[in-house]
Amino acid sequence: MKRLLAVTLGILTAIGGFVDIGDIVSTSEAGARFGLSHTWVLLVGIVGICVYAEMAGRVTAVSKRPVYDLIRERLGPRIALVNLLGAYAITLLTLAAEIGGVALALQLLSGAPYLLWVPAVALVLWLALWRVKFSTLERIFGLAGLSLVVLLIAAFKLQPDFSEMTKIVPPPGENWPTYFFVAIALFASAMTPYEVFFFTSGGVEERWTPRDLTLSRVNVFLGFPLGGLLAFGFLATSAAVYEPLGMRVDTLGQAVLPAGLAFGQIGLGLVILGVFAATFGAAMETSLSAGYTVAQYFGWSWGKYLRPKQAARFHTVVLVSILLAVAALLTTIDPVQLTEYMLIFSAIVLPLTYLPILVIANDRGYLGDRVNGRLANTLGVIYLFVILAAAVAAVPIMILTGMGG
């Protein structure tokens, strides 16, 4: 029974934690401009993060070692350092975007400018990570994020043109370069590296063994796809409300408004609660992921379950990362615009974080007979080429379209 509850809770928290500010911004913009014609990208992204997370989870459970420890040992310190620098930079940008997302949600609730909320959000974030049990944080914010289900219900009430799901072409008035720019952003939002760093590091802290592979796979193959439905909720509701009007979604307020149109103040309140919970949960994950990657590379003591005195350098990296994220936001950069840049650069860096996991997942020296099978390898290689294609195309398309303008 306890194991069943763990599986159930893992699925629920995965659903609530799947949607972060990147998913909210990219899917809402895509729905408003292109209707449901990018639904296929969401599906590709969901399968991709499942392939990525399953391999990483298996590597962690069988080797009982953190990912970056293995990457440094397998690829050597120099190549692993390049990997680390790219991954940390993207994680830091993501952290700033998530803190900005929490502040924007609080602005919607209070009316106070989001910049006033940024330092308070950062302080609460640090105190929560320092003082509160992670299991408590995961349950509160992961399950609260499930209130975003209201968007799925709203989508069926608002009735977007579901036939657009089969039309893999830009609508009249849009062009192919912009269509593919948005597709890359959507794909990157589903494949953000911090999700895997956090997932596998949590596995090490929970002392996963090969016996936990079933639990890991259930969380991956049920949690991520069901969570992807929440992202589809933003896509579908924006398509229903804004595409017929020819309007773009430039603010978080516009992204959540369709729930209010469908269900009034209750619907609006639920979706804002969901956005707050999902972005705060993602801020926790990215903060810890920043500490995890650096500490694992250098071989320091690390972990949420260790007291600050036992893992001082790990907790220092977490704190410094939060401060750097706040400093970036206090330059008054628009959090939505920051998110857009984060997604494109995440696509560029993704091969550096994906390829090492694919290599280690095929290494019998680490995994023995638990290496990738034929299906896992086929999907793994296919997604390697998809990821490389997105990384190569990201900058030229960004320049060509002026950030999708």
Contacts in CASP RR format, 6 or more apart in sequence:
PFRMAT RR
TARGET T0000
AUTHOR 0000-0000-0000
METHOD contacts of the structure
MODEL  1
MKRLLAVTLGILTAIGGFVDIGDIVSTSEAGARFGLSHTWVLLVGIVGIC
VYAEMAGRVTAVSKRPVYDLIRERLGPRIALVNLLGAYAITLLTLAAEIG
GVALALQLLSGAPYLLWVPAVALVLWLALWRVKFSTLERIFGLAGLSLVV
LLIAAFKLQPDFSEMTKIVPPPGENWPTYFFVAIALFASAMTPYEVFFFT
SGGVEERWTPRDLTLSRVNVFLGFPLGGLLAFGFLATSAAVYEPLGMRVD
TLGQAVLPAGLAFGQIGLGLVILGVFAATFGAAMETSLSAGYTVAQYFGW
SWGKYLRPKQAARFHTVVLVSILLAVAALLTTIDPVQLTEYMLIFSAIVL
PLTYLPILVIANDRGYLGDRVNGRLANTLGVIYLFVILAAAVAAVPIMIL
TGMGG
3 215 0 8 1.000
6 215 0 8 1.000
7 215 0 8 1.000
7 218 0 8 1.000
7 219 0 8 1.000
9 139 0 8 1.000
10 219 0 8 1.000
10 223 0 8 1.000
11 218 0 8 1.000
11 219 0 8 1.000
11 222 0 8 1.000
11 223 0 8 1.000
11 226 0 8 1.000
12 142 0 8 1.000
12 143 0 8 1.000
12 146 0 8 1.000
13 138 0 8 1.000
13 139 0 8 1.000
13 142 0 8 1.000
13 143 0 8 1.000
14 219 0 8 1.000
14 220 0 8 1.000
14 222 0 8 1.000
14 223 0 8 1.000
14 224 0 8 1.000
14 226 0 8 1.000
14 227 0 8 1.000
15 142 0 8 1.000
15 145 0 8 1.000
15 146 0 8 1.000
15 223 0 8 1.000
15 226 0 8 1.000
15 227 0 8 1.000
15 230 0 8 1.000
16 141 0 8 1.000
16 142 0 8 1.000
16 143 0 8 1.000
16 144 0 8 1.000
16 145 0 8 1.000
16 146 0 8 1.000
16 148 0 8 1.000
16 227 0 8 1.000
16 230 0 8 1.000
16 277 0 8 1.000
16 278 0 8 1.000
17 141 0 8 1.000
17 142 0 8 1.000
17 145 0 8 1.000
17 227 0 8 1.000
17 278 0 8 1.000
17 281 0 8 1.000
17 282 0 8 1.000
17 285 0 8 1.000
18 223 0 8 1.000
18 224 0 8 1.000
18 226 0 8 1.000
18 227 0 8 1.000
18 228 0 8 1.000
18 230 0 8 1.000
18 231 0 8 1.000
18 278 0 8 1.000
19 145 0 8 1.000
19 148 0 8 1.000
19 227 0 8 1.000
19 228 0 8 1.000
19 230 0 8 1.000
19 231 0 8 1.000
19 234 0 8 1.000
19 278 0 8 1.000
20 94 0 8 1.000
20 98 0 8 1.000
20 189 0 8 1.000
20 192 0 8 1.000
20 278 0 8 1.000
20 279 0 8 1.000
20 281 0 8 1.000
20 282 0 8 1.000
21 97 0 8 1.000
21 98 0 8 1.000
21 100 0 8 1.000
21 101 0 8 1.000
21 279 0 8 1.000
21 282 0 8 1.000
21 335 0 8 1.000
21 339 0 8 1.000
22 97 0 8 1.000
22 189 0 8 1.000
22 192 0 8 1.000
22 339 0 8 1.000
22 342 0 8 1.000
22 343 0 8 1.000
23 189 0 8 1.000
23 190 0 8 1.000
23 228 0 8 1.000
23 230 0 8 1.000
23 231 0 8 1.000
23 234 0 8 1.000
24 231 0 8 1.000
24 234 0 8 1.000
24 252 0 8 1.000
24 255 0 8 1.000
24 275 0 8 1.000
24 278 0 8 1.000
24 279 0 8 1.000
25 189 0 8 1.000
25 252 0 8 1.000
25 255 0 8 1.000
25 336 0 8 1.000
25 339 0 8 1.000
25 340 0 8 1.000
25 343 0 8 1.000
26 182 0 8 1.000
26 185 0 8 1.000
26 186 0 8 1.000
26 188 0 8 1.000
26 189 0 8 1.000
26 339 0 8 1.000
26 340 0 8 1.000
26 343 0 8 1.000
27 42 0 8 1.000
27 186 0 8 1.000
27 189 0 8 1.000
27 231 0 8 1.000
27 232 0 8 1.000
27 233 0 8 1.000
27 234 0 8 1.000
27 235 0 8 1.000
27 238 0 8 1.000
28 234 0 8 1.000
28 235 0 8 1.000
28 238 0 8 1.000
28 249 0 8 1.000
28 254 0 8 1.000
28 255 0 8 1.000
29 182 0 8 1.000
29 185 0 8 1.000
29 238 0 8 1.000
29 248 0 8 1.000
29 249 0 8 1.000
30 38 0 8 1.000
30 41 0 8 1.000
30 182 0 8 1.000
30 185 0 8 1.000
30 186 0 8 1.000
30 235 0 8 1.000
30 238 0 8 1.000
31 38 0 8 1.000
31 234 0 8 1.000
31 235 0 8 1.000
31 236 0 8 1.000
31 238 0 8 1.000
31 239 0 8 1.000
31 242 0 8 1.000
31 243 0 8 1.000
31 249 0 8 1.000
32 238 0 8 1.000
32 239 0 8 1.000
32 241 0 8 1.000
32 242 0 8 1.000
32 243 0 8 1.000
32 246 0 8 1.000
32 247 0 8 1.000
32 248 0 8 1.000
32 249 0 8 1.000
32 254 0 8 1.000
33 171 0 8 1.000
33 174 0 8 1.000
33 178 0 8 1.000
33 182 0 8 1.000
33 243 0 8 1.000
33 248 0 8 1.000
34 170 0 8 1.000
34 171 0 8 1.000
34 174 0 8 1.000
34 179 0 8 1.000
34 182 0 8 1.000
34 239 0 8 1.000
34 243 0 8 1.000
35 160 0 8 1.000
35 161 0 8 1.000
35 164 0 8 1.000
35 171 0 8 1.000
35 235 0 8 1.000
35 238 0 8 1.000
35 239 0 8 1.000
35 243 0 8 1.000
36 160 0 8 1.000
36 161 0 8 1.000
36 162 0 8 1.000
36 164 0 8 1.000
36 165 0 8 1.000
36 235 0 8 1.000
36 236 0 8 1.000
36 239 0 8 1.000
37 164 0 8 1.000
37 165 0 8 1.000
37 167 0 8 1.000
37 168 0 8 1.000
37 169 0 8 1.000
37 170 0 8 1.000
37 171 0 8 1.000
37 179 0 8 1.000
38 179 0 8 1.000
38 182 0 8 1.000
38 183 0 8 1.000
38 186 0 8 1.000
38 235 0 8 1.000
39 164 0 8 1.000
39 165 0 8 1.000
39 232 0 8 1.000
39 235 0 8 1.000
40 165 0 8 1.000
40 168 0 8 1.000
41 183 0 8 1.000
41 186 0 8 1.000
41 187 0 8 1.000
42 186 0 8 1.000
42 190 0 8 1.000
42 228 0 8 1.000
42 231 0 8 1.000
42 232 0 8 1.000
42 235 0 8 1.000
44 187 0 8 1.000
44 386 0 8 1.000
45 186 0 8 1.000
45 187 0 8 1.000
45 190 0 8 1.000
45 191 0 8 1.000
46 190 0 8 1.000
46 224 0 8 1.000
46 225 0 8 1.000
46 228 0 8 1.000
47 379 0 8 1.000
47 383 0 8 1.000
48 190 0 8 1.000
48 191 0 8 1.000
48 379 0 8 1.000
48 383 0 8 1.000
49 190 0 8 1.000
49 191 0 8 1.000
49 195 0 8 1.000
49 196 0 8 1.000
49 224 0 8 1.000
50 220 0 8 1.000
50 221 0 8 1.000
50 224 0 8 1.000
50 225 0 8 1.000
51 376 0 8 1.000
51 379 0 8 1.000
51 380 0 8 1.000
51 383 0 8 1.000
52 191 0 8 1.000
52 196 0 8 1.000
52 354 0 8 1.000
52 357 0 8 1.000
52 383 0 8 1.000
53 195 0 8 1.000
53 196 0 8 1.000
53 199 0 8 1.000
53 220 0 8 1.000
53 224 0 8 1.000
54 216 0 8 1.000
54 217 0 8 1.000
54 220 0 8 1.000
54 221 0 8 1.000
54 376 0 8 1.000
55 357 0 8 1.000
55 358 0 8 1.000
55 361 0 8 1.000
55 372 0 8 1.000
55 376 0 8 1.000
55 380 0 8 1.000
56 67 0 8 1.000
56 196 0 8 1.000
56 199 0 8 1.000
56 200 0 8 1.000
56 357 0 8 1.000
56 361 0 8 1.000
57 199 0 8 1.000
57 200 0 8 1.000
57 203 0 8 1.000
57 208 0 8 1.000
57 216 0 8 1.000
57 220 0 8 1.000
58 213 0 8 1.000
58 216 0 8 1.000
58 361 0 8 1.000
58 367 0 8 1.000
58 370 0 8 1.000
59 67 0 8 1.000
59 70 0 8 1.000
59 200 0 8 1.000
59 357 0 8 1.000
59 360 0 8 1.000
59 361 0 8 1.000
59 366 0 8 1.000
59 367 0 8 1.000
60 66 0 8 1.000
60 67 0 8 1.000
60 200 0 8 1.000
60 203 0 8 1.000
60 204 0 8 1.000
60 208 0 8 1.000
61 203 0 8 1.000
61 208 0 8 1.000
61 209 0 8 1.000
61 210 0 8 1.000
61 212 0 8 1.000
61 213 0 8 1.000
61 216 0 8 1.000
62 210 0 8 1.000
62 213 0 8 1.000
62 366 0 8 1.000
62 367 0 8 1.000
62 368 0 8 1.000
62 370 0 8 1.000
63 70 0 8 1.000
63 366 0 8 1.000
63 367 0 8 1.000
64 204 0 8 1.000
64 207 0 8 1.000
64 208 0 8 1.000
64 209 0 8 1.000
65 204 0 8 1.000
66 200 0 8 1.000
66 201 0 8 1.000
66 204 0 8 1.000
66 292 0 8 1.000
66 296 0 8 1.000
66 302 0 8 1.000
67 196 0 8 1.000
67 197 0 8 1.000
67 200 0 8 1.000
67 201 0 8 1.000
67 296 0 8 1.000
67 357 0 8 1.000
68 80 0 8 1.000
68 84 0 8 1.000
68 197 0 8 1.000
68 292 0 8 1.000
68 293 0 8 1.000
68 296 0 8 1.000
68 297 0 8 1.000
69 296 0 8 1.000
69 297 0 8 1.000
69 299 0 8 1.000
70 356 0 8 1.000
70 360 0 8 1.000
70 366 0 8 1.000
71 80 0 8 1.000
71 83 0 8 1.000
71 297 0 8 1.000
71 356 0 8 1.000
71 360 0 8 1.000
72 80 0 8 1.000
72 296 0 8 1.000
72 297 0 8 1.000
74 356 0 8 1.000
74 359 0 8 1.000
74 360 0 8 1.000
74 363 0 8 1.000
74 366 0 8 1.000
75 83 0 8 1.000
75 356 0 8 1.000
75 359 0 8 1.000
80 297 0 8 1.000
80 356 0 8 1.000
81 297 0 8 1.000
82 352 0 8 1.000
83 352 0 8 1.000
83 353 0 8 1.000
83 356 0 8 1.000
84 293 0 8 1.000
84 294 0 8 1.000
84 297 0 8 1.000
86 349 0 8 1.000
86 352 0 8 1.000
86 353 0 8 1.000
87 193 0 8 1.000
87 197 0 8 1.000
87 293 0 8 1.000
87 349 0 8 1.000
87 352 0 8 1.000
87 353 0 8 1.000
88 290 0 8 1.000
88 293 0 8 1.000
88 294 0 8 1.000
89 345 0 8 1.000
89 349 0 8 1.000
90 192 0 8 1.000
90 193 0 8 1.000
90 194 0 8 1.000
90 342 0 8 1.000
90 345 0 8 1.000
90 346 0 8 1.000
90 349 0 8 1.000
91 193 0 8 1.000
91 194 0 8 1.000
91 197 0 8 1.000
91 286 0 8 1.000
91 289 0 8 1.000
91 290 0 8 1.000
91 293 0 8 1.000
91 321 0 8 1.000
92 290 0 8 1.000
92 321 0 8 1.000
92 324 0 8 1.000
92 325 0 8 1.000
93 328 0 8 1.000
93 338 0 8 1.000
93 341 0 8 1.000
93 342 0 8 1.000
93 345 0 8 1.000
93 346 0 8 1.000
94 192 0 8 1.000
94 194 0 8 1.000
94 282 0 8 1.000
94 286 0 8 1.000
94 342 0 8 1.000
94 346 0 8 1.000
95 283 0 8 1.000
95 286 0 8 1.000
95 287 0 8 1.000
95 290 0 8 1.000
95 321 0 8 1.000
95 322 0 8 1.000
95 325 0 8 1.000
96 324 0 8 1.000
96 325 0 8 1.000
96 326 0 8 1.000
96 328 0 8 1.000
96 329 0 8 1.000
96 335 0 8 1.000
96 338 0 8 1.000
96 342 0 8 1.000
97 335 0 8 1.000
97 338 0 8 1.000
97 339 0 8 1.000
97 342 0 8 1.000
98 279 0 8 1.000
98 280 0 8 1.000
98 281 0 8 1.000
98 282 0 8 1.000
98 283 0 8 1.000
98 286 0 8 1.000
99 118 0 8 1.000
99 121 0 8 1.000
99 122 0 8 1.000
99 125 0 8 1.000
99 283 0 8 1.000
99 322 0 8 1.000
99 325 0 8 1.000
99 326 0 8 1.000
99 329 0 8 1.000
100 114 0 8 1.000
100 118 0 8 1.000
100 121 0 8 1.000
100 279 0 8 1.000
100 329 0 8 1.000
100 335 0 8 1.000
100 338 0 8 1.000
101 114 0 8 1.000
101 252 0 8 1.000
101 275 0 8 1.000
101 279 0 8 1.000
101 335 0 8 1.000
102 117 0 8 1.000
102 121 0 8 1.000
102 276 0 8 1.000
102 279 0 8 1.000
102 280 0 8 1.000
102 283 0 8 1.000
103 114 0 8 1.000
103 115 0 8 1.000
103 117 0 8 1.000
103 118 0 8 1.000
103 121 0 8 1.000
103 329 0 8 1.000
103 335 0 8 1.000
104 114 0 8 1.000
104 251 0 8 1.000
104 252 0 8 1.000
104 253 0 8 1.000
104 335 0 8 1.000
104 336 0 8 1.000
105 252 0 8 1.000
105 272 0 8 1.000
105 275 0 8 1.000
105 276 0 8 1.000
105 279 0 8 1.000
106 112 0 8 1.000
106 114 0 8 1.000
106 117 0 8 1.000
106 121 0 8 1.000
106 276 0 8 1.000
107 113 0 8 1.000
107 114 0 8 1.000
107 117 0 8 1.000
108 252 0 8 1.000
108 253 0 8 1.000
108 256 0 8 1.000
108 272 0 8 1.000
109 272 0 8 1.000
109 276 0 8 1.000
110 117 0 8 1.000
114 335 0 8 1.000
115 329 0 8 1.000
115 330 0 8 1.000
115 332 0 8 1.000
118 326 0 8 1.000
118 329 0 8 1.000
118 330 0 8 1.000
119 326 0 8 1.000
121 280 0 8 1.000
121 283 0 8 1.000
122 322 0 8 1.000
122 323 0 8 1.000
122 325 0 8 1.000
122 326 0 8 1.000
125 280 0 8 1.000
125 283 0 8 1.000
125 284 0 8 1.000
125 287 0 8 1.000
125 322 0 8 1.000
126 287 0 8 1.000
126 318 0 8 1.000
126 319 0 8 1.000
126 322 0 8 1.000
128 137 0 8 1.000
128 284 0 8 1.000
129 137 0 8 1.000
129 284 0 8 1.000
129 287 0 8 1.000
129 288 0 8 1.000
129 304 0 8 1.000
129 318 0 8 1.000
130 308 0 8 1.000
130 315 0 8 1.000
134 304 0 8 1.000
134 305 0 8 1.000
137 281 0 8 1.000
137 284 0 8 1.000
140 277 0 8 1.000
141 277 0 8 1.000
141 278 0 8 1.000
141 280 0 8 1.000
141 281 0 8 1.000
141 284 0 8 1.000
142 277 0 8 1.000
142 278 0 8 1.000
142 281 0 8 1.000
144 273 0 8 1.000
144 274 0 8 1.000
144 276 0 8 1.000
144 277 0 8 1.000
145 273 0 8 1.000
145 274 0 8 1.000
145 277 0 8 1.000
145 278 0 8 1.000
146 274 0 8 1.000
147 270 0 8 1.000
147 271 0 8 1.000
147 273 0 8 1.000
147 274 0 8 1.000
147 277 0 8 1.000
148 230 0 8 1.000
148 233 0 8 1.000
148 270 0 8 1.000
148 271 0 8 1.000
148 274 0 8 1.000
148 275 0 8 1.000
148 278 0 8 1.000
149 230 0 8 1.000
150 259 0 8 1.000
150 263 0 8 1.000
150 267 0 8 1.000
150 270 0 8 1.000
150 271 0 8 1.000
151 230 0 8 1.000
151 233 0 8 1.000
151 234 0 8 1.000
151 236 0 8 1.000
151 237 0 8 1.000
151 258 0 8 1.000
151 259 0 8 1.000
151 271 0 8 1.000
152 229 0 8 1.000
152 230 0 8 1.000
152 232 0 8 1.000
152 233 0 8 1.000
152 236 0 8 1.000
153 262 0 8 1.000
153 263 0 8 1.000
154 233 0 8 1.000
154 237 0 8 1.000
154 258 0 8 1.000
154 259 0 8 1.000
154 260 0 8 1.000
154 261 0 8 1.000
154 262 0 8 1.000
154 263 0 8 1.000
154 267 0 8 1.000
155 232 0 8 1.000
155 233 0 8 1.000
155 236 0 8 1.000
155 237 0 8 1.000
155 240 0 8 1.000
157 262 0 8 1.000
157 263 0 8 1.000
158 236 0 8 1.000
158 237 0 8 1.000
158 240 0 8 1.000
158 241 0 8 1.000
158 258 0 8 1.000
158 261 0 8 1.000
158 262 0 8 1.000
159 240 0 8 1.000
160 236 0 8 1.000
160 237 0 8 1.000
160 239 0 8 1.000
160 240 0 8 1.000
160 243 0 8 1.000
161 239 0 8 1.000
164 171 0 8 1.000
164 239 0 8 1.000
169 179 0 8 1.000
170 176 0 8 1.000
170 178 0 8 1.000
170 179 0 8 1.000
171 243 0 8 1.000
177 397 0 8 1.000
177 400 0 8 1.000
177 401 0 8 1.000
178 401 0 8 1.000
178 404 0 8 1.000
178 405 0 8 1.000
180 393 0 8 1.000
180 397 0 8 1.000
181 397 0 8 1.000
181 398 0 8 1.000
181 401 0 8 1.000
181 403 0 8 1.000
181 404 0 8 1.000
182 404 0 8 1.000
184 343 0 8 1.000
184 344 0 8 1.000
184 347 0 8 1.000
184 390 0 8 1.000
184 393 0 8 1.000
184 394 0 8 1.000
184 397 0 8 1.000
185 340 0 8 1.000
185 343 0 8 1.000
185 344 0 8 1.000
185 347 0 8 1.000
187 347 0 8 1.000
187 386 0 8 1.000
187 390 0 8 1.000
188 343 0 8 1.000
188 344 0 8 1.000
188 346 0 8 1.000
188 347 0 8 1.000
188 350 0 8 1.000
188 390 0 8 1.000
189 231 0 8 1.000
189 343 0 8 1.000
189 346 0 8 1.000
190 228 0 8 1.000
190 231 0 8 1.000
191 346 0 8 1.000
191 350 0 8 1.000
191 354 0 8 1.000
191 387 0 8 1.000
192 346 0 8 1.000
193 289 0 8 1.000
193 346 0 8 1.000
193 349 0 8 1.000
193 350 0 8 1.000
193 353 0 8 1.000
193 354 0 8 1.000
194 285 0 8 1.000
194 286 0 8 1.000
194 289 0 8 1.000
195 285 0 8 1.000
196 353 0 8 1.000
196 357 0 8 1.000
197 289 0 8 1.000
197 292 0 8 1.000
197 293 0 8 1.000
198 285 0 8 1.000
198 286 0 8 1.000
198 288 0 8 1.000
198 289 0 8 1.000
198 292 0 8 1.000
201 288 0 8 1.000
201 289 0 8 1.000
201 292 0 8 1.000
201 296 0 8 1.000
201 302 0 8 1.000
201 303 0 8 1.000
203 212 0 8 1.000
203 216 0 8 1.000
205 303 0 8 1.000
205 304 0 8 1.000
205 305 0 8 1.000
206 212 0 8 1.000
208 216 0 8 1.000
210 370 0 8 1.000
213 370 0 8 1.000
230 278 0 8 1.000
234 255 0 8 1.000
237 258 0 8 1.000
237 259 0 8 1.000
237 262 0 8 1.000
238 249 0 8 1.000
238 254 0 8 1.000
238 255 0 8 1.000
238 258 0 8 1.000
240 258 0 8 1.000
241 257 0 8 1.000
241 258 0 8 1.000
241 261 0 8 1.000
242 248 0 8 1.000
242 249 0 8 1.000
242 254 0 8 1.000
247 254 0 8 1.000
249 255 0 8 1.000
250 336 0 8 1.000
251 336 0 8 1.000
252 275 0 8 1.000
252 336 0 8 1.000
255 275 0 8 1.000
256 268 0 8 1.000
256 271 0 8 1.000
256 272 0 8 1.000
256 275 0 8 1.000
257 268 0 8 1.000
259 267 0 8 1.000
259 268 0 8 1.000
259 269 0 8 1.000
259 270 0 8 1.000
259 271 0 8 1.000
260 267 0 8 1.000
260 268 0 8 1.000
260 269 0 8 1.000
260 271 0 8 1.000
263 270 0 8 1.000
287 318 0 8 1.000
287 321 0 8 1.000
287 322 0 8 1.000
288 303 0 8 1.000
288 304 0 8 1.000
288 318 0 8 1.000
290 317 0 8 1.000
290 318 0 8 1.000
290 321 0 8 1.000
291 302 0 8 1.000
291 314 0 8 1.000
291 317 0 8 1.000
291 318 0 8 1.000
291 321 0 8 1.000
292 302 0 8 1.000
292 303 0 8 1.000
292 314 0 8 1.000
294 300 0 8 1.000
294 314 0 8 1.000
294 317 0 8 1.000
295 301 0 8 1.000
295 302 0 8 1.000
295 303 0 8 1.000
295 311 0 8 1.000
295 313 0 8 1.000
295 314 0 8 1.000
295 317 0 8 1.000
296 302 0 8 1.000
298 313 0 8 1.000
300 311 0 8 1.000
300 313 0 8 1.000
300 314 0 8 1.000
301 310 0 8 1.000
301 311 0 8 1.000
301 313 0 8 1.000
301 314 0 8 1.000
302 311 0 8 1.000
302 314 0 8 1.000
303 311 0 8 1.000
303 314 0 8 1.000
306 314 0 8 1.000
308 315 0 8 1.000
328 338 0 8 1.000
329 335 0 8 1.000
329 338 0 8 1.000
340 403 0 8 1.000
341 403 0 8 1.000
344 394 0 8 1.000
344 395 0 8 1.000
344 398 0 8 1.000
344 403 0 8 1.000
345 394 0 8 1.000
347 387 0 8 1.000
347 390 0 8 1.000
347 391 0 8 1.000
347 394 0 8 1.000
348 391 0 8 1.000
348 394 0 8 1.000
348 395 0 8 1.000
349 391 0 8 1.000
350 387 0 8 1.000
350 390 0 8 1.000
350 391 0 8 1.000
351 384 0 8 1.000
351 387 0 8 1.000
351 388 0 8 1.000
351 391 0 8 1.000
354 383 0 8 1.000
354 384 0 8 1.000
354 387 0 8 1.000
355 384 0 8 1.000
358 372 0 8 1.000
358 380 0 8 1.000
358 381 0 8 1.000
358 384 0 8 1.000
360 366 0 8 1.000
360 367 0 8 1.000
361 367 0 8 1.000
361 371 0 8 1.000
361 372 0 8 1.000
361 376 0 8 1.000
362 371 0 8 1.000
362 372 0 8 1.000
362 377 0 8 1.000
363 371 0 8 1.000
364 371 0 8 1.000
372 380 0 8 1.000
398 404 0 8 1.000
END
